[in-house]
Each structure stands twice: as structure tokens, then as C-alpha cells.
Amino acid sequence: MATGYKNNKSFTKGIRFPHELIEKIDEQSQKENTNFSAWVISACREKLAKLDKK
């Protein structure tokens, strides 16, 4: 289970990303007119959906 701050719909979990990955995600999220968190959540959901199909 996630650790950190909690509300009724989500948790805050601190994770570490390599600097170069952060920069690439920031660039792409700006191109898609979204924010970092939304971009990462979307990417995680896509990965989980692919795993569920296997």
C-alpha cells in the first residue's frame, strides 16, 4: 500500500526519477498540455492495461 498523505481518492507517494527522465516527461507533458502527475498516472495506467492483457 502507498505511504504518505491520503485523502478519499488518492495517496501521495514520494518516488525518485532520474534527472534525464524528469526532463523528458516534463517536455512531453508540456507538448500534450498536461501536468507531470497526470502524464505519469496515464503512463502507469497504460502499462497496467498491457500487463492485464497478457
C-alpha positions as CSV (number, residue, x, y, z in Angstrom):
1,M,0.0,0.0,0.0
2,A,1.2,3.5,-0.7
3,T,2.6,5.6,2.1
4,G,2.3,9.3,2.6
5,Y,-0.5,11.8,2.6
6,K,-4.0,10.4,2.0
7,N,-7.4,11.8,1.1
8,N,-10.6,10.0,0.0
9,K,-9.4,9.5,-3.6
10,S,-5.6,9.3,-3.7
11,F,-2.3,8.9,-1.8
12,T,0.8,10.9,-2.1
13,K,3.8,8.7,-2.5
14,G,7.4,10.0,-2.9
15,I,9.3,8.3,-5.7
16,R,12.7,9.1,-7.3
17,F,13.2,9.6,-11.0
18,P,16.5,10.0,-12.8
19,H,17.0,13.7,-13.9
20,E,17.0,12.9,-17.6
21,L,13.7,11.1,-17.3
22,I,12.1,14.0,-15.4
23,E,13.3,16.3,-18.2
24,K,11.8,14.1,-20.9
25,I,8.5,13.7,-19.1
26,D,8.3,17.5,-18.5
27,E,8.9,18.2,-22.2
28,Q,6.3,15.7,-23.3
29,S,3.7,16.7,-20.8
30,Q,4.1,20.4,-21.9
31,K,3.6,19.3,-25.6
32,E,0.4,17.4,-24.5
33,N,-0.7,20.4,-22.4
34,T,-1.0,18.4,-19.2
35,N,0.9,18.3,-16.0
36,F,3.6,15.9,-14.7
37,S,1.4,13.9,-12.4
38,A,-1.3,13.4,-15.0
39,W,1.2,12.3,-17.5
40,V,2.8,9.7,-15.1
41,I,-0.6,8.4,-14.0
42,S,-1.6,7.9,-17.6
43,A,1.6,6.1,-18.4
44,C,1.2,3.8,-15.4
45,R,-2.4,3.0,-16.4
46,E,-1.3,2.1,-19.9
47,K,1.4,-0.2,-18.6
48,L,-1.0,-1.9,-16.2
49,A,-3.6,-2.3,-19.0
50,K,-0.9,-4.0,-21.2
51,L,0.0,-6.3,-18.3
52,D,-3.7,-7.2,-17.8
53,K,-4.0,-8.3,-21.4
54,K,-1.2,-10.9,-21.1
